[in-house]
Amino acid sequence: MQLHINDWTEGAGTELTDFITQIGTKVLAMLGEENDEAGVTLVTDADIHQMNREHRGIDAPTDVLSFALDDGEDADYDAGYDADMPHLVGDVIISVERAAAQSKEYGHSLQREIGFLLIHGLLHLYGYDHIEEQDRIVMRAEEERILAELGLGRDNPETPHTP
């Protein structure tokens, strides 16, 4: 498994990118997808605002965006791929500025917030969603399970977090 990390902020630093690599690798292993590859791009609020407007028609910044290469209701994530070859699943875009603000708002570390956003984004690449209530419940349970396994769980499970 490999993550390709791009730092458009030019200031995230190796500590944060190493953390993202470590967490992302573990998440894909937990999902049974060790041979997959994903891109992770760290951006500013201005960058993600523009992407959100262009790709989702929402004229506002957000914390994380995901762009799955295998997209749609009938996506077959293994179709046509050699099991021994890496499979590029898509890209996760994270606003480091938004993550820093949310980490303060929610009372936890920047690493915990970046970890949550990375997990959230990676789950979207594998077809998880939160538009319908039942899907939201399933996705949130998987996020919390992974966070707990990685030691990134919240001290207070009632702390709100809107992805």
DODOGU-33898 format. One line per 8 residues: number of its first residue (from 0); their letters; for each residue y, z, x of N, C-alpha, C. Coordinates in nm, 2 decimals. Atoms other than C-alpha are relative to their C-alpha. Example, Ala and Ser with C-alpha at 12.3 -4.5 7.8 and 13.67 -1.06 7.14 Angstrom:
2
0 = AS = -0.12/0.00/0.09/-0.45/0.78/1.23/0.12/0.00/0.09 | -0.11/0.00/-0.09/-0.11/0.71/1.37/0.11/0.08/-0.08
***
This chain:
163
0 = MQLHINDW = -0.12/0.00/0.08/0.00/0.00/0.00/0.12/0.00/0.09 | -0.12/0.01/-0.07/0.34/-0.08/0.12/0.12/-0.01/-0.09 | -0.13/0.01/0.07/0.69/-0.02/0.00/0.10/-0.07/0.10 | -0.11/0.07/-0.08/0.97/-0.25/0.12/0.13/0.06/-0.05 | -0.12/-0.07/0.04/1.28/-0.04/0.12/0.13/-0.07/0.06 | -0.13/0.06/-0.03/1.63/-0.19/0.12/0.11/0.10/-0.03 | -0.11/-0.10/0.03/1.94/0.04/0.16/0.13/-0.07/0.00 | -0.13/0.06/0.01/2.24/-0.13/0.02/0.12/0.10/0.01
8 = TEGAGTEL = -0.10/-0.10/-0.01/2.43/0.20/0.04/0.04/0.01/0.15 | -0.02/-0.01/-0.14/2.41/0.18/0.42/0.02/0.14/0.05 | -0.02/-0.13/-0.04/2.40/0.55/0.43/-0.11/0.10/-0.05 | 0.11/-0.08/0.05/2.08/0.68/0.27/-0.07/0.08/0.11 | 0.06/-0.06/-0.12/1.93/0.75/0.61/-0.15/0.00/0.00 | 0.15/0.01/-0.01/1.58/0.76/0.74/-0.07/0.11/-0.06 | 0.07/-0.11/0.07/1.50/1.10/0.60/-0.03/-0.03/-0.15 | 0.02/0.04/0.13/1.55/0.97/0.25/-0.10/-0.12/-0.02
16 = TDFITQIG = 0.09/0.11/0.01/1.38/0.64/0.31/-0.15/0.04/0.04 | 0.14/-0.04/-0.04/1.08/0.81/0.48/-0.06/0.08/-0.12 | 0.04/-0.08/0.12/1.06/1.05/0.17/-0.05/-0.10/-0.11 | 0.03/0.10/0.10/1.06/0.74/-0.06/-0.13/-0.06/0.03 | 0.13/0.06/-0.04/0.78/0.58/0.14/-0.12/0.09/-0.02 | 0.11/-0.10/0.02/0.57/0.89/0.14/-0.03/0.02/-0.15 | 0.03/-0.03/0.14/0.61/0.96/-0.23/-0.05/-0.13/-0.07 | 0.05/0.13/0.06/0.57/0.59/-0.33/-0.14/-0.03/0.03
24 = TKVLAMLG = 0.14/0.02/-0.04/0.25/0.56/-0.13/-0.10/0.09/-0.08 | 0.08/-0.09/0.07/0.11/0.87/-0.29/-0.01/-0.03/-0.15 | 0.00/0.04/0.14/0.21/0.76/-0.64/-0.10/-0.11/-0.03 | 0.08/0.11/0.02/0.04/0.43/-0.61/-0.15/0.04/0.03 | 0.14/-0.05/-0.02/-0.28/0.60/-0.47/-0.04/0.08/-0.12 | 0.03/-0.08/0.12/-0.27/0.84/-0.77/-0.03/-0.10/-0.12 | 0.02/0.10/0.11/-0.25/0.53/-1.00/-0.12/-0.09/0.03 | 0.12/0.08/-0.03/-0.55/0.38/-0.82/0.05/-0.14/0.05
32 = EENDEAGV = -0.05/0.13/-0.04/-0.33/0.10/-0.68/0.04/0.00/0.14 | -0.03/-0.02/-0.14/-0.34/0.16/-0.31/0.03/-0.14/0.07 | -0.02/0.13/-0.06/-0.34/-0.22/-0.23/0.12/-0.07/-0.05 | -0.12/0.06/0.05/-0.02/-0.29/-0.42/0.12/0.02/0.09 | -0.13/-0.01/-0.07/0.33/-0.35/-0.28/0.11/0.00/-0.10 | -0.11/0.00/0.08/0.66/-0.28/-0.43/0.13/0.01/0.08 | -0.13/-0.01/-0.07/1.02/-0.32/-0.33/0.08/0.12/-0.06 | -0.08/-0.11/0.05/1.26/-0.02/-0.36/0.14/-0.03/0.07
40 = TLVTDADI = -0.14/0.03/-0.05/1.64/-0.09/-0.32/0.09/0.12/-0.05 | -0.10/-0.11/0.02/1.89/0.20/-0.29/0.14/-0.06/-0.01 | -0.13/0.06/0.03/2.22/0.10/-0.44/0.11/0.10/-0.04 | -0.11/-0.08/0.05/2.56/0.23/-0.54/0.01/-0.01/-0.16 | -0.02/0.01/0.14/2.67/0.29/-0.90/0.06/-0.14/-0.04 | -0.06/0.13/0.03/2.88/-0.03/-0.88/-0.11/-0.11/0.00 | 0.11/0.10/-0.01/2.57/-0.23/-0.78/-0.09/0.00/-0.12 | 0.09/-0.01/0.11/2.35/-0.10/-1.05/0.07/-0.03/-0.13
48 = HQMNREHR = -0.07/0.03/0.12/2.62/-0.13/-1.31/0.00/-0.15/-0.02 | 0.01/0.14/0.01/2.64/-0.50/-1.23/-0.14/-0.06/-0.04 | 0.14/0.04/0.03/2.26/-0.54/-1.24/-0.03/0.03/-0.15 | 0.03/-0.04/0.14/2.24/-0.35/-1.57/0.07/-0.09/-0.10 | -0.08/0.10/0.08/2.51/-0.58/-1.72/-0.07/-0.13/0.00 | 0.06/0.14/-0.01/2.35/-0.90/-1.60/-0.14/-0.01/-0.06 | 0.14/0.01/0.03/1.98/-0.82/-1.67/-0.03/0.07/-0.14 | 0.03/-0.07/0.12/2.00/-0.58/-1.97/0.11/-0.01/-0.11
56 = GIDAPTDV = -0.12/0.01/0.09/2.34/-0.66/-2.13/0.06/0.13/-0.03 | -0.06/-0.13/0.02/2.45/-0.30/-2.09/0.10/0.02/0.11 | -0.11/-0.01/-0.09/2.79/-0.26/-1.94/0.03/0.14/0.05 | -0.01/-0.13/-0.05/2.74/0.07/-1.77/-0.10/0.02/0.11 | 0.10/-0.03/-0.10/2.57/0.22/-1.46/-0.12/0.07/-0.06 | 0.11/-0.08/0.04/2.23/0.37/-1.49/-0.06/0.06/0.13 | 0.06/-0.06/-0.12/2.00/0.57/-1.26/-0.10/-0.09/0.07 | 0.11/0.07/-0.05/1.70/0.34/-1.22/-0.02/-0.13/-0.08
64 = LSFALDDG = 0.04/0.12/0.06/1.60/-0.02/-1.30/-0.13/-0.04/0.06 | 0.13/0.06/-0.05/1.26/-0.18/-1.27/-0.01/-0.14/-0.04 | 0.02/0.14/0.03/1.18/-0.54/-1.25/-0.15/-0.03/0.04 | 0.14/0.03/-0.02/0.80/-0.60/-1.29/-0.02/-0.15/0.01 | 0.04/0.14/-0.02/0.65/-0.93/-1.17/-0.11/-0.03/-0.10 | 0.10/0.02/0.10/0.36/-0.89/-1.41/0.06/0.07/-0.13 | -0.07/-0.06/0.11/0.56/-0.84/-1.73/-0.05/-0.05/-0.13 | 0.04/0.04/0.13/0.49/-0.86/-2.10/-0.12/0.08/-0.05
72 = EDADYDAG = 0.10/-0.08/0.07/0.25/-0.71/-2.35/-0.14/-0.03/0.05 | 0.14/0.04/-0.04/-0.05/-0.91/-2.22/-0.01/-0.01/0.15 | 0.00/0.00/-0.15/0.02/-0.85/-1.85/-0.14/0.05/0.05 | 0.12/-0.04/-0.07/-0.30/-0.84/-1.65/0.03/0.02/0.15 | -0.05/-0.02/-0.13/-0.21/-0.67/-1.33/-0.09/-0.04/0.11 | 0.09/0.04/-0.10/-0.52/-0.78/-1.15/-0.04/-0.15/-0.01 | 0.04/0.14/0.02/-0.55/-1.14/-1.28/0.04/-0.09/0.12 | -0.03/0.10/-0.11/-0.58/-1.40/-1.00/0.02/0.06/0.13
80 = YDADMPHL = -0.03/-0.06/-0.13/-0.55/-1.15/-0.72/-0.13/0.04/0.07 | 0.11/-0.04/-0.08/-0.80/-1.10/-0.44/0.02/0.15/0.03 | 0.00/-0.15/-0.01/-0.89/-0.73/-0.42/0.04/0.04/0.14 | -0.03/-0.04/-0.14/-0.84/-0.74/-0.04/0.14/-0.04/0.04 | -0.13/0.04/-0.03/-0.50/-0.89/-0.05/0.11/0.09/-0.08 | -0.10/-0.08/0.07/-0.18/-0.70/-0.13/0.05/-0.07/-0.12 | -0.05/0.05/0.13/-0.04/-0.74/-0.48/0.14/0.05/-0.02 | -0.14/-0.04/0.02/0.34/-0.74/-0.52/0.02/0.02/-0.15
88 = VGDVIISV = -0.02/-0.03/0.14/0.41/-0.56/-0.85/0.14/-0.01/-0.05 | -0.14/0.01/0.05/0.79/-0.57/-0.86/0.09/0.08/0.09 | -0.11/-0.07/-0.07/1.11/-0.39/-0.76/0.05/0.11/-0.09 | -0.07/-0.12/0.07/1.26/-0.05/-0.84/0.14/0.01/0.07 | -0.14/-0.01/-0.05/1.64/-0.02/-0.80/0.05/0.14/-0.04 | -0.05/-0.14/0.02/1.78/0.34/-0.76/0.14/0.01/0.04 | -0.14/-0.03/-0.04/2.14/0.44/-0.77/0.00/0.14/0.07 | 0.00/-0.12/-0.07/2.17/0.70/-0.50/0.12/0.09/-0.05
96 = ERAAAQSK = -0.12/-0.07/0.06/2.52/0.80/-0.64/-0.04/0.07/-0.13 | 0.04/-0.06/0.13/2.38/0.86/-0.99/-0.11/0.11/0.02 | 0.10/-0.11/-0.02/2.08/1.05/-0.85/0.06/0.12/0.06 | -0.07/-0.12/-0.06/2.31/1.28/-0.65/0.07/0.08/-0.11 | -0.07/-0.07/0.11/2.52/1.35/-0.96/-0.10/0.07/-0.09 | 0.10/-0.06/0.09/2.21/1.41/-1.17/-0.07/0.12/0.06 | 0.06/-0.11/-0.07/2.05/1.64/-0.91/0.09/0.12/-0.02 | -0.09/-0.11/0.02/2.36/1.86/-0.94/0.00/0.05/-0.14
104 = EYGHSLQR = 0.00/-0.03/0.15/2.36/1.84/-1.32/-0.12/0.08/-0.04 | 0.12/-0.07/0.04/2.00/1.94/-1.35/-0.04/0.11/0.09 | 0.02/-0.12/-0.09/2.01/2.20/-1.07/-0.12/-0.01/0.09 | 0.11/0.02/-0.10/1.75/2.05/-0.83/0.04/-0.09/0.11 | -0.03/0.08/-0.12/1.74/1.87/-0.50/0.02/-0.15/-0.02 | -0.01/0.15/0.00/1.84/1.51/-0.44/-0.14/-0.06/0.02 | 0.13/0.06/-0.02/1.49/1.45/-0.31/-0.09/0.01/-0.13 | 0.07/-0.01/0.13/1.34/1.58/-0.64/0.04/-0.11/-0.10
112 = EIGFLLIH = -0.05/0.10/0.10/1.57/1.35/-0.84/-0.04/-0.14/0.04 | 0.04/0.13/-0.05/1.50/1.05/-0.62/-0.15/-0.02/-0.03 | 0.15/0.01/0.03/1.12/1.13/-0.65/-0.02/-0.03/-0.15 | 0.02/0.03/0.15/1.15/1.14/-1.03/0.03/-0.14/-0.03 | -0.04/0.14/0.03/1.34/0.81/-1.04/-0.10/-0.10/0.05 | 0.10/0.09/-0.06/1.09/0.64/-0.81/-0.12/0.00/-0.08 | 0.12/0.00/0.09/0.80/0.76/-1.02/0.02/-0.07/-0.13 | -0.03/0.06/0.13/0.97/0.66/-1.34/0.00/-0.16/0.02
120 = GLLHLYGY = -0.01/0.15/-0.03/1.05/0.31/-1.19/-0.14/-0.06/0.02 | 0.13/0.06/-0.03/0.70/0.26/-1.05/-0.09/0.00/-0.13 | 0.08/0.00/0.13/0.54/0.36/-1.39/0.04/-0.12/-0.09 | -0.04/0.12/0.08/0.75/0.09/-1.56/-0.06/-0.13/0.06 | 0.06/0.11/-0.06/0.61/-0.16/-1.31/-0.15/-0.02/-0.05 | 0.14/0.01/0.05/0.26/-0.08/-1.45/-0.01/0.01/-0.15 | 0.00/0.02/0.14/0.36/-0.12/-1.81/0.03/0.12/-0.09 | -0.05/-0.12/0.08/0.47/0.23/-1.91/0.14/-0.02/-0.05
128 = DHIEEQDR = -0.14/0.01/0.06/0.77/0.25/-2.14/0.03/0.12/-0.08 | -0.05/-0.12/0.07/0.97/0.50/-2.34/0.09/-0.04/-0.12 | -0.08/0.04/0.11/1.12/0.29/-2.62/-0.05/0.06/-0.13 | 0.07/-0.06/0.12/0.87/0.40/-2.89/-0.03/0.15/0.04 | 0.03/-0.15/-0.02/0.82/0.78/-2.93/-0.13/0.03/0.06 | 0.13/-0.03/-0.05/0.45/0.77/-2.87/-0.01/-0.05/0.15 | 0.00/0.05/-0.14/0.50/0.56/-2.55/0.08/0.10/0.09 | -0.08/-0.09/-0.07/0.77/0.80/-2.44/-0.08/0.13/0.04
136 = IVMRAEEE = 0.08/-0.12/-0.02/0.53/1.10/-2.48/-0.10/-0.03/0.11 | 0.10/0.04/-0.10/0.26/0.92/-2.27/0.07/-0.01/0.14 | -0.06/0.02/-0.13/0.50/0.82/-2.00/0.05/0.13/0.06 | -0.05/-0.13/-0.04/0.67/1.16/-1.98/-0.12/0.09/0.05 | 0.11/-0.08/-0.04/0.33/1.33/-1.95/-0.05/-0.05/0.14 | 0.04/0.05/-0.13/0.23/1.10/-1.66/0.10/0.03/0.11 | -0.10/-0.04/-0.09/0.56/1.16/-1.49/-0.01/0.14/0.04 | 0.01/-0.15/-0.03/0.52/1.54/-1.51/-0.13/0.03/0.08
144 = RILAELGL = 0.12/-0.02/-0.08/0.16/1.52/-1.39/0.01/-0.04/0.14 | -0.02/0.04/-0.13/0.25/1.32/-1.09/0.10/0.09/0.08 | -0.10/-0.09/-0.07/0.56/1.53/-1.01/-0.07/0.13/0.04 | 0.07/-0.13/-0.03/0.34/1.85/-1.03/-0.09/-0.02/0.12 | 0.09/0.02/-0.11/0.08/1.70/-0.80/0.07/-0.02/0.13 | -0.07/0.03/-0.12/0.34/1.60/-0.55/0.09/0.12/0.04 | -0.08/-0.12/-0.03/0.50/1.95/-0.56/0.15/-0.02/-0.03 | -0.14/0.03/0.04/0.82/1.81/-0.72/0.03/0.04/-0.15
152 = GRDNPETP = -0.02/-0.04/0.14/0.78/1.97/-1.06/0.13/0.09/-0.02 | -0.12/-0.07/0.03/1.07/2.14/-1.23/-0.03/0.15/0.00 | 0.01/-0.14/0.02/1.12/2.52/-1.21/0.00/0.03/-0.14 | -0.01/-0.03/0.14/1.21/2.51/-1.57/-0.03/-0.13/-0.08 | 0.05/0.12/0.07/1.01/2.25/-1.77/0.09/-0.04/-0.12 | -0.09/0.03/0.11/1.27/2.27/-2.05/0.13/-0.07/0.05 | -0.12/0.07/-0.05/1.54/2.12/-1.82/0.00/-0.14/-0.05 | 0.00/0.14/0.05/1.64/1.80/-1.99/0.01/-0.10/0.11
160 = HTP = -0.02/0.11/-0.09/1.62/1.47/-1.81/-0.02/-0.12/-0.08 | 0.01/0.13/0.07/1.69/1.14/-1.97/-0.01/-0.11/0.10 | 0.02/0.11/-0.10/1.55/0.85/-1.77/0.09/-0.12/-0.04
***
